[in-house]
């Protein structure tokens, strides 16, 4: 059975005044429930719109905002308030429309931290797996009320990419308010849709980040497409206002929107490597020798051994994520380290003493610090 993640932006779900576009949600729900039933496809939805809908529901312009003991901006606090108002309206609309089509839904509100922490991540993944087994559509949105810090998602495109990696999706569909990626300015009548893009990175630097109602624009969608395809998922950017667009995309990749084929030739990444690629956050740094750096740059199958490590930072624990750099501070890879920083520093010092004195190499000098199974490349 195929599994797809559908990210639906604020520009699709809301009208110009910020209020919910119930007709569009109704049409999308019909399409999603249709492909779920007739094509036996498992669907996960990532929805936006809570802040926009909240702003159309309550007016904070002349309201004195209480921010007792809060060390972040009033702007972020207002967004949290609006999201808390808008979120139940958005999810209620999805629940009602899917129910009309005979499908049950579930709500999952997450923060960036939930994806960075391995235990939280596995817990969410287990919940989603069981919901899908029950035939329930999981509907994700960022928990804006609990996301005021630096670890929140840059936008829901990033969140959708993490969710697609988490559930090992076959395809990520990003629905926007434009028809796809254009070969020129979208408002230029001579610009045409690019049907297939092999490398999203070729276009990222040429587009603007801004968008009308959400956090991210086309640039964030291209970044999500680049990451998703690197993990083995086909990706599609299309116009969510087009009737039955999801069915059309699934039936014919190249005639609707812009298609990004997977870069992974043999299936998808292993789940642990998908987590390292899309969701994990680094807690430290390791600098490796020129010899090992060259191997990592060429993305060869290799584990990081003690003999190849030159130095490490001071603050990481056993089992945490560290980034791997060369001696010019270029980031090469990321992995799960087997020792804490204090222990690893001791091992590095002992090994360098052994090498300097031309003493016989001990077995411990060649031990694995980061195994290839827990290593990804940049």
ROVOVO-53704 format. One record per residue (C-alpha): x, y, z; residue in one letter; residue number from 1. Coordinates in steps of 0.2 Angstrom, whole numbers, plus 5000, padded with zeros to 4 digits. Each point is the difference from the previous one (the first is absolute). Layout:
BEGIN
+------+------+------+---------+-----+
!    X !    Y !    Z ! residuo ! num !
+------+------+------+---------+-----+
!    X !    Y !    Z !       A ! NUM !
...
+------+------+------+---------+-----+
END
This chain:
BEGIN
+------+------+------+---------+-----+
!    X !    Y !    Z ! residuo ! num !
+------+------+------+---------+-----+
! 5000 ! 5000 ! 5000 !       X !   1 !
! 5007 ! 5017 ! 4995 !       X !   2 !
! 5001 ! 5014 ! 5013 !       X !   3 !
! 5000 ! 5018 ! 4997 !       X !   4 !
! 5002 ! 5016 ! 5010 !       X !   5 !
! 4990 ! 5015 ! 4994 !       X !   6 !
! 5005 ! 5017 ! 5006 !       X !   7 !
! 4986 ! 5014 ! 4998 !       X !   8 !
! 5005 ! 5018 ! 5002 !       X !   9 !
! 4991 ! 5015 ! 5007 !       X !  10 !
! 4998 ! 5008 ! 4983 !       X !  11 !
! 4989 ! 4985 ! 4995 !       X !  12 !
! 4990 ! 4998 ! 5016 !       X !  13 !
! 4996 ! 5018 ! 5003 !       X !  14 !
! 4991 ! 5014 ! 4991 !       X !  15 !
! 5008 ! 5018 ! 4998 !       X !  16 !
! 4993 ! 5006 ! 5016 !       X !  17 !
! 5008 ! 4985 ! 5009 !       X !  18 !
! 4984 ! 4990 ! 5003 !       X !  19 !
! 4998 ! 4982 ! 4996 !       X !  20 !
! 4997 ! 4995 ! 4982 !       X !  21 !
! 4987 ! 4986 ! 5004 !       X !  22 !
! 4997 ! 4996 ! 4982 !       X !  23 !
! 5018 ! 4997 ! 4996 !       X !  24 !
! 5001 ! 4989 ! 5016 !       X !  25 !
! 4985 ! 4990 ! 4994 !       X !  26 !
! 5007 ! 4997 ! 4983 !       X !  27 !
! 5017 ! 4995 ! 5007 !       X !  28 !
! 4992 ! 4988 ! 5013 !       X !  29 !
! 4989 ! 4992 ! 4986 !       X !  30 !
! 5016 ! 4997 ! 4989 !       X !  31 !
! 5010 ! 4993 ! 5015 !       X !  32 !
! 4987 ! 4989 ! 5006 !       X !  33 !
! 4997 ! 4994 ! 4982 !       X !  34 !
! 5018 ! 4995 ! 4997 !       X !  35 !
! 5001 ! 4992 ! 5017 !       X !  36 !
! 4985 ! 4989 ! 4997 !       X !  37 !
! 5002 ! 4996 ! 4981 !       X !  38 !
! 5018 ! 4999 ! 4999 !       X !  39 !
! 5004 ! 4993 ! 5017 !       X !  40 !
! 5012 ! 5014 ! 5004 !       X !  41 !
! 5005 ! 5005 ! 5018 !       X !  42 !
! 4999 ! 5019 ! 5002 !       X !  43 !
! 5008 ! 5011 ! 5012 !       X !  44 !
! 4995 ! 5019 ! 5000 !       X !  45 !
! 5010 ! 5015 ! 5006 !       X !  46 !
! 4989 ! 5015 ! 5001 !       X !  47 !
! 5003 ! 5018 ! 5002 !       X !  48 !
! 4988 ! 5014 ! 5003 !       X !  49 !
! 4998 ! 5002 ! 5019 !       X !  50 !
! 5008 ! 5017 ! 5002 !       X !  51 !
! 4991 ! 5007 ! 4985 !       X !  52 !
! 4983 ! 4993 ! 5005 !       X !  53 !
! 5003 ! 5007 ! 5018 !       X !  54 !
! 5004 ! 5017 ! 4993 !       X !  55 !
! 4983 ! 5000 ! 4991 !       X !  56 !
! 4991 ! 4994 ! 5016 !       X !  57 !
! 5008 ! 5012 ! 5013 !       X !  58 !
! 5007 ! 5017 ! 4998 !       X !  59 !
! 5016 ! 5004 ! 5011 !       X !  60 !
! 5004 ! 5017 ! 4993 !       X !  61 !
! 4993 ! 5010 ! 5014 !       X !  62 !
! 5003 ! 4987 ! 5014 !       X !  63 !
! 5013 ! 5002 ! 5014 !       X !  64 !
! 5010 ! 4984 ! 4999 !       X !  65 !
! 5005 ! 4992 ! 5017 !       X !  66 !
! 5017 ! 4993 ! 4999 !       X !  67 !
! 5005 ! 4996 ! 5018 !       X !  68 !
! 5017 ! 4991 ! 5002 !       X !  69 !
! 5001 ! 4998 ! 4981 !       X !  70 !
! 5017 ! 5004 ! 4992 !       X !  71 !
! 4995 ! 5000 ! 4982 !       X !  72 !
! 4991 ! 5012 ! 4988 !       X !  73 !
! 4982 ! 5006 ! 5002 !       X !  74 !
! 4998 ! 4996 ! 4981 !       X !  75 !
! 5004 ! 4981 ! 5003 !       X !  76 !
! 4988 ! 5000 ! 5015 !       X !  77 !
! 4986 ! 5008 ! 4989 !       X !  78 !
! 5003 ! 4986 ! 4988 !       X !  79 !
! 4998 ! 4987 ! 5014 !       X !  80 !
! 4984 ! 5008 ! 5005 !       X !  81 !
! 4993 ! 5000 ! 4983 !       X !  82 !
! 5006 ! 4982 ! 4997 !       X !  83 !
! 4991 ! 4994 ! 5015 !       X !  84 !
! 4984 ! 5008 ! 4994 !       X !  85 !
! 5002 ! 4994 ! 4982 !       X !  86 !
! 5006 ! 4982 ! 5002 !       X !  87 !
! 4983 ! 4993 ! 5006 !       X !  88 !
! 4991 ! 5008 ! 4986 !       X !  89 !
! 5012 ! 4993 ! 4987 !       X !  90 !
! 5000 ! 4982 ! 5007 !       X !  91 !
! 4981 ! 5001 ! 5003 !       X !  92 !
! 4998 ! 5004 ! 4981 !       X !  93 !
! 5011 ! 4985 ! 4995 !       X !  94 !
! 4991 ! 4988 ! 5012 !       X !  95 !
! 4983 ! 5005 ! 4993 !       X !  96 !
! 5004 ! 4999 ! 4982 !       X !  97 !
! 5009 ! 4983 ! 5002 !       X !  98 !
! 4986 ! 4993 ! 5010 !       X !  99 !
! 4988 ! 5005 ! 4986 !       X ! 100 !
! 5011 ! 4989 ! 4989 !       X ! 101 !
! 5000 ! 4985 ! 5012 !       X ! 102 !
! 5018 ! 5003 ! 5007 !       X ! 103 !
! 5006 ! 5003 ! 5017 !       X ! 104 !
! 5014 ! 5012 ! 5005 !       X ! 105 !
! 5011 ! 5003 ! 5014 !       X ! 106 !
! 5009 ! 5016 ! 5006 !       X ! 107 !
! 5019 ! 5001 ! 5004 !       X ! 108 !
! 5008 ! 5016 ! 5006 !       X ! 109 !
! 5019 ! 5000 ! 5000 !       X ! 110 !
! 5015 ! 5011 ! 5003 !       X ! 111 !
! 5017 ! 4999 ! 4992 !       X ! 112 !
! 5006 ! 4993 ! 5017 !       X ! 113 !
! 4989 ! 4985 ! 4998 !       X ! 114 !
! 5009 ! 4995 ! 4984 !       X ! 115 !
! 5018 ! 5004 ! 5007 !       X ! 116 !
! 4998 ! 4989 ! 5016 !       X ! 117 !
! 5001 ! 4982 ! 4995 !       X ! 118 !
! 4988 ! 4993 ! 5012 !       X ! 119 !
! 4986 ! 5013 ! 4996 !       X ! 120 !
! 5003 ! 4996 ! 4982 !       X ! 121 !
! 4998 ! 4981 ! 5002 !       X ! 122 !
! 4984 ! 5003 ! 5010 !       X ! 123 !
! 4992 ! 5011 ! 4987 !       X ! 124 !
! 5005 ! 4988 ! 4986 !       X ! 125 !
! 4992 ! 4985 ! 5010 !       X ! 126 !
! 4984 ! 5010 ! 5002 !       X ! 127 !
! 4999 ! 5004 ! 4981 !       X ! 128 !
! 5004 ! 4982 ! 4995 !       X ! 129 !
! 4985 ! 4994 ! 5011 !       X ! 130 !
! 4989 ! 5014 ! 4994 !       X ! 131 !
! 5003 ! 4995 ! 4982 !       X ! 132 !
! 4998 ! 4982 ! 5004 !       X ! 133 !
! 4982 ! 5005 ! 5006 !       X ! 134 !
! 4996 ! 5009 ! 4984 !       X ! 135 !
! 5001 ! 5017 ! 5009 !       X ! 136 !
! 5008 ! 5015 ! 4991 !       X ! 137 !
! 5013 ! 5009 ! 5012 !       X ! 138 !
! 4999 ! 5019 ! 4998 !       X ! 139 !
! 5015 ! 5009 ! 5006 !       X ! 140 !
! 5003 ! 5018 ! 5004 !       X ! 141 !
! 5013 ! 5009 ! 5009 !       X ! 142 !
! 4996 ! 5003 ! 5019 !       X ! 143 !
! 5003 ! 5019 ! 4998 !       X ! 144 !
! 4995 ! 5003 ! 5019 !       X ! 145 !
! 5015 ! 4989 ! 5005 !       X ! 146 !
! 5012 ! 5006 ! 4987 !       X ! 147 !
! 5007 ! 5017 ! 5005 !       X ! 148 !
! 5018 ! 4995 ! 5000 !       X ! 149 !
! 5014 ! 4998 ! 4987 !       X ! 150 !
! 4996 ! 4981 ! 4997 !       X ! 151 !
! 4983 ! 5004 ! 4992 !       X ! 152 !
! 4997 ! 4995 ! 4982 !       X ! 153 !
! 5005 ! 5013 ! 4987 !       X ! 154 !
! 4984 ! 4996 ! 4991 !       X ! 155 !
! 4988 ! 4986 ! 4997 !       X ! 156 !
! 5009 ! 4995 ! 4985 !       X ! 157 !
! 5015 ! 4995 ! 5012 !       X ! 158 !
! 4988 ! 4991 ! 5011 !       X ! 159 !
! 4992 ! 4991 ! 4986 !       X ! 160 !
! 5017 ! 4994 ! 4994 !       X ! 161 !
! 5004 ! 4993 ! 5017 !       X ! 162 !
! 4983 ! 4991 ! 5002 !       X ! 163 !
! 5002 ! 4993 ! 4982 !       X ! 164 !
! 5017 ! 4993 ! 5006 !       X ! 165 !
! 4993 ! 4994 ! 5016 !       X ! 166 !
! 4986 ! 4990 ! 4992 !       X ! 167 !
! 5011 ! 4994 ! 4986 !       X ! 168 !
! 4989 ! 5007 ! 4987 !       X ! 169 !
! 5001 ! 4996 ! 4982 !       X ! 170 !
! 4995 ! 5018 ! 4994 !       X ! 171 !
! 4999 ! 5017 ! 5007 !       X ! 172 !
! 4987 ! 5011 ! 4992 !       X ! 173 !
! 5002 ! 5019 ! 5005 !       X ! 174 !
! 4984 ! 5010 ! 4995 !       X ! 175 !
! 5002 ! 5018 ! 4997 !       X ! 176 !
! 4990 ! 5015 ! 4993 !       X ! 177 !
! 5011 ! 4999 ! 4984 !       X ! 178 !
! 5000 ! 4986 ! 4986 !       X ! 179 !
! 5018 ! 4995 ! 5003 !       X ! 180 !
! 5018 ! 5007 ! 4998 !       X ! 181 !
! 5001 ! 5012 ! 4985 !       X ! 182 !
! 5014 ! 5004 ! 4989 !       X ! 183 !
! 4998 ! 5018 ! 5003 !       X ! 184 !
! 4990 ! 5012 ! 5012 !       X ! 185 !
! 4983 ! 4992 ! 5003 !       X ! 186 !
! 4991 ! 5016 ! 4996 !       X ! 187 !
! 5008 ! 5001 ! 4983 !       X ! 188 !
! 4988 ! 4993 ! 4987 !       X ! 189 !
! 5015 ! 4993 ! 4990 !       X ! 190 !
! 5006 ! 4990 ! 5014 !       X ! 191 !
! 4996 ! 4981 ! 4999 !       X ! 192 !
! 4999 ! 4986 ! 5012 !       X ! 193 !
! 5015 ! 4989 ! 5001 !       X ! 194 !
! 4993 ! 4982 ! 4999 !       X ! 195 !
! 5015 ! 4991 ! 5008 !       X ! 196 !
! 5015 ! 5006 ! 5010 !       X ! 197 !
! 5014 ! 4987 ! 5003 !       X ! 198 !
! 5009 ! 5011 ! 5013 !       X ! 199 !
! 4991 ! 5013 ! 5011 !       X ! 200 !
! 5016 ! 5008 ! 5005 !       X ! 201 !
! 5002 ! 5007 ! 4982 !       X ! 202 !
! 4985 ! 5011 ! 5003 !       X ! 203 !
! 5000 ! 5004 ! 5019 !       X ! 204 !
! 5012 ! 5015 ! 4999 !       X ! 205 !
! 4989 ! 5008 ! 4986 !       X ! 206 !
! 4983 ! 5001 ! 5009 !       X ! 207 !
! 4994 ! 5011 ! 5014 !       X ! 208 !
! 4996 ! 4994 ! 5018 !       X ! 209 !
! 4985 ! 5011 ! 5003 !       X ! 210 !
! 4982 ! 4994 ! 4998 !       X ! 211 !
! 4983 ! 5007 ! 5003 !       X ! 212 !
! 4992 ! 4992 ! 5015 !       X ! 213 !
! 5012 ! 4987 ! 5007 !       X ! 214 !
! 5018 ! 4999 ! 5006 !       X ! 215 !
! 5008 ! 4993 ! 4985 !       X ! 216 !
! 4999 ! 5003 ! 4981 !       X ! 217 !
! 5007 ! 4991 ! 4985 !       X ! 218 !
! 5017 ! 5000 ! 5006 !       X ! 219 !
! 4995 ! 4990 ! 5016 !       X ! 220 !
! 4991 ! 4988 ! 4988 !       X ! 221 !
! 5015 ! 4997 ! 4989 !       X ! 222 !
! 5010 ! 4997 ! 5016 !       X ! 223 !
! 4988 ! 4987 ! 5006 !       X ! 224 !
! 5000 ! 4992 ! 4983 !       X ! 225 !
! 5019 ! 4999 ! 5000 !       X ! 226 !
! 5000 ! 4992 ! 5017 !       X ! 227 !
! 4986 ! 4988 ! 4996 !       X ! 228 !
! 5007 ! 4994 ! 4984 !       X ! 229 !
! 5017 ! 4997 ! 5008 !       X ! 230 !
! 4991 ! 4988 ! 5012 !       X ! 231 !
! 4992 ! 4990 ! 4986 !       X ! 232 !
! 4983 ! 5009 ! 4999 !       X ! 233 !
! 4992 ! 5006 ! 4983 !       X ! 234 !
! 4994 ! 5018 ! 5003 !       X ! 235 !
! 4987 ! 5011 ! 4992 !       X ! 236 !
! 4995 ! 5018 ! 5001 !       X ! 237 !
! 4983 ! 5004 ! 4993 !       X ! 238 !
! 4985 ! 5012 ! 5002 !       X ! 239 !
! 4989 ! 4995 ! 5013 !       X ! 240 !
! 4985 ! 5010 ! 4993 !       X ! 241 !
! 5000 ! 4988 ! 4985 !       X ! 242 !
! 4985 ! 4988 ! 5001 !       X ! 243 !
! 5006 ! 4982 ! 5004 !       X ! 244 !
! 5018 ! 5006 ! 4999 !       X ! 245 !
! 5006 ! 4985 ! 5011 !       X ! 246 !
! 4992 ! 4987 ! 4989 !       X ! 247 !
! 5007 ! 5008 ! 4985 !       X ! 248 !
! 5018 ! 5001 ! 5007 !       X ! 249 !
! 4999 ! 4982 ! 5005 !       X ! 250 !
! 4994 ! 4994 ! 4983 !       X ! 251 !
! 5012 ! 5010 ! 4990 !       X ! 252 !
! 5016 ! 5008 ! 5007 !       X ! 253 !
! 5005 ! 5011 ! 4985 !       X ! 254 !
! 4984 ! 5009 ! 4995 !       X ! 255 !
! 4996 ! 5009 ! 5016 !       X ! 256 !
! 5011 ! 5011 ! 5010 !       X ! 257 !
! 5018 ! 4997 ! 5002 !       X ! 258 !
! 5007 ! 4983 ! 5003 !       X ! 259 !
! 5016 ! 4996 ! 5010 !       X ! 260 !
! 5006 ! 4982 ! 4998 !       X ! 261 !
! 5009 ! 4991 ! 5014 !       X ! 262 !
! 5019 ! 5000 ! 5000 !       X ! 263 !
! 5001 ! 4983 ! 5009 !       X ! 264 !
! 5001 ! 4986 ! 4987 !       X ! 265 !
! 4997 ! 4986 ! 5012 !       X ! 266 !
! 4985 ! 5004 ! 5010 !       X ! 267 !
! 5000 ! 5012 ! 5015 !       X ! 268 !
! 5012 ! 5003 ! 5014 !       X ! 269 !
! 5000 ! 4990 ! 5015 !       X ! 270 !
! 4988 ! 5007 ! 5014 !       X ! 271 !
! 5015 ! 5005 ! 5011 !       X ! 272 !
! 5009 ! 5009 ! 4986 !       X ! 273 !
! 4984 ! 5009 ! 4995 !       X ! 274 !
! 4999 ! 5006 ! 5018 !       X ! 275 !
! 5018 ! 5006 ! 5000 !       X ! 276 !
! 4997 ! 5009 ! 4983 !       X ! 277 !
! 4984 ! 5008 ! 5003 !       X ! 278 !
! 4996 ! 5002 ! 5018 !       X ! 279 !
! 5015 ! 4998 ! 5012 !       X ! 280 !
! 5010 ! 5015 ! 5007 !       X ! 281 !
! 5018 ! 5000 ! 5004 !       X ! 282 !
! 5007 ! 5001 ! 5018 !       X ! 283 !
! 5018 ! 5001 ! 4996 !       X ! 284 !
! 5014 ! 5000 ! 4987 !       X ! 285 !
! 5014 ! 4988 ! 4995 !       X ! 286 !
! 5015 ! 5005 ! 4989 !       X ! 287 !
! 5008 ! 4986 ! 4989 !       X ! 288 !
! 5016 ! 4998 ! 4991 !       X ! 289 !
! 5003 ! 5005 ! 4982 !       X ! 290 !
! 5000 ! 4982 ! 4995 !       X ! 291 !
! 4983 ! 4996 ! 5008 !       X ! 292 !
! 4993 ! 5016 ! 4994 !       X ! 293 !
! 5004 ! 4996 ! 4982 !       X ! 294 !
! 4991 ! 4983 ! 5002 !       X ! 295 !
! 4985 ! 5008 ! 5008 !       X ! 296 !
! 5000 ! 5013 ! 4986 !       X ! 297 !
! 4998 ! 4986 ! 4987 !       X ! 298 !
! 4986 ! 4993 ! 5010 !       X ! 299 !
! 5008 ! 4983 ! 5001 !       X ! 300 !
! 4994 ! 4986 ! 5012 !       X ! 301 !
! 5011 ! 5003 ! 5015 !       X ! 302 !
! 4998 ! 5001 ! 5019 !       X ! 303 !
! 5009 ! 5014 ! 5010 !       X ! 304 !
! 5014 ! 4991 ! 5010 !       X ! 305 !
! 5010 ! 5008 ! 5014 !       X ! 306 !
! 5016 ! 5001 ! 4989 !       X ! 307 !
! 4991 ! 5012 ! 4989 !       X ! 308 !
! 4995 ! 5012 ! 5013 !       X ! 309 !
! 5010 ! 5016 ! 5003 !       X ! 310 !
! 4989 ! 5009 ! 5013 !       X ! 311 !
! 4983 ! 5001 ! 5007 !       X ! 312 !
! 4989 ! 5013 ! 5009 !       X ! 313 !
! 4997 ! 5000 ! 5019 !       X ! 314 !
! 4981 ! 4997 ! 5002 !       X ! 315 !
! 4992 ! 4985 ! 4993 !       X ! 316 !
! 4995 ! 4983 ! 5009 !       X ! 317 !
! 5001 ! 4982 ! 4994 !       X ! 318 !
! 4987 ! 4996 ! 4987 !       X ! 319 !
! 4997 ! 5019 ! 4995 !       X ! 320 !
! 5002 ! 5007 ! 4983 !       X ! 321 !
! 5016 ! 5009 ! 4994 !       X ! 322 !
! 5005 ! 5008 ! 4984 !       X ! 323 !
! 5016 ! 4996 ! 4992 !       X ! 324 !
! 5012 ! 5013 ! 4992 !       X ! 325 !
! 5016 ! 5000 ! 4991 !       X ! 326 !
! 5015 ! 5011 ! 5006 !       X ! 327 !
! 4993 ! 5015 ! 4990 !       X ! 328 !
! 4983 ! 5000 ! 5009 !       X ! 329 !
! 4991 ! 4992 ! 4986 !       X ! 330 !
! 4985 ! 4990 ! 5006 !       X ! 331 !
! 5001 ! 4982 ! 4992 !       X ! 332 !
! 4989 ! 4988 ! 5009 !       X ! 333 !
! 4989 ! 4997 ! 5016 !       X ! 334 !
! 4999 ! 4985 ! 5011 !       X ! 335 !
! 4996 ! 4992 ! 5017 !       X ! 336 !
! 5016 ! 5000 ! 5011 !       X ! 337 !
! 5004 ! 4985 ! 5011 !       X ! 338 !
! 5009 ! 5010 ! 5014 !       X ! 339 !
! 4997 ! 5016 ! 5009 !       X ! 340 !
! 5011 ! 5015 ! 4997 !       X ! 341 !
! 5011 ! 4997 ! 5015 !       X ! 342 !
! 5004 ! 4982 ! 4996 !       X ! 343 !
! 5003 ! 5003 ! 4982 !       X ! 344 !
! 5012 ! 5014 ! 5004 !       X ! 345 !
! 5010 ! 4988 ! 5011 !       X ! 346 !
! 5000 ! 4987 ! 4986 !       X ! 347 !
! 5006 ! 5013 ! 4988 !       X ! 348 !
! 5015 ! 5005 ! 5011 !       X ! 349 !
! 5005 ! 4982 ! 5004 !       X ! 350 !
! 5000 ! 4996 ! 4981 !       X ! 351 !
! 5010 ! 5015 ! 4996 !       X ! 352 !
! 5013 ! 4995 ! 5013 !       X ! 353 !
! 5001 ! 4983 ! 4993 !       X ! 354 !
! 5003 ! 5006 ! 4982 !       X ! 355 !
! 5012 ! 5013 ! 5005 !       X ! 356 !
! 5011 ! 4988 ! 5010 !       X ! 357 !
! 4999 ! 4987 ! 4986 !       X ! 358 !
! 4992 ! 4987 ! 5012 !       X ! 359 !
! 4991 ! 4985 ! 4994 !       X ! 360 !
! 4982 ! 5004 ! 4995 !       X ! 361 !
! 4987 ! 4993 ! 5013 !       X ! 362 !
! 4984 ! 4993 ! 4995 !       X ! 363 !
! 4991 ! 5014 ! 5009 !       X ! 364 !
! 5009 ! 5013 ! 4988 !       X ! 365 !
! 4990 ! 4993 ! 4985 !       X ! 366 !
! 4983 ! 4999 ! 5009 !       X ! 367 !
! 4984 ! 5007 ! 4992 !       X ! 368 !
! 4995 ! 5017 ! 5006 !       X ! 369 !
! 4985 ! 5002 ! 4988 !       X ! 370 !
! 4994 ! 4985 ! 4991 !       X ! 371 !
! 4995 ! 5002 ! 4981 !       X ! 372 !
! 4983 ! 4993 ! 5004 !       X ! 373 !
! 4997 ! 5016 ! 5011 !       X ! 374 !
! 5009 ! 5012 ! 4988 !       X ! 375 !
! 4993 ! 5012 ! 4986 !       X ! 376 !
! 5010 ! 5011 ! 4988 !       X ! 377 !
! 4997 ! 5018 ! 4995 !       X ! 378 !
+------+------+------+---------+-----+
END
